[in-house]
């Protein structure tokens, strides 16, 4: 067997990010800190995913692999390693949209100008009639 390192990889120090998160005042602040963490962890998650794919393909075991087989599970794990990034990104996007771009509630809360613009114009007068003022 090929020699392996005898010590684990150093864990990232997230203390500055946790402090920035605690100091966040707005959803935009939270999203900025989270994006920063995701940007810095993406290379490690991508490397992990690449490794899991290589392990799944070892000796071509992934060919016609049945559902639940080791190769199939490793491929699923590789996909899910990157899903973390997509899910966290979607959470941030939803948080920002909820605060900064909310869906309209109803026409009841619309301003009078908006309500007027939303109503159809009156029907034209019948032919031959004189418009009243």
Order of alpha helices (4+ residues) and beta strands (2+ residues): alpha-alpha-alpha-alpha
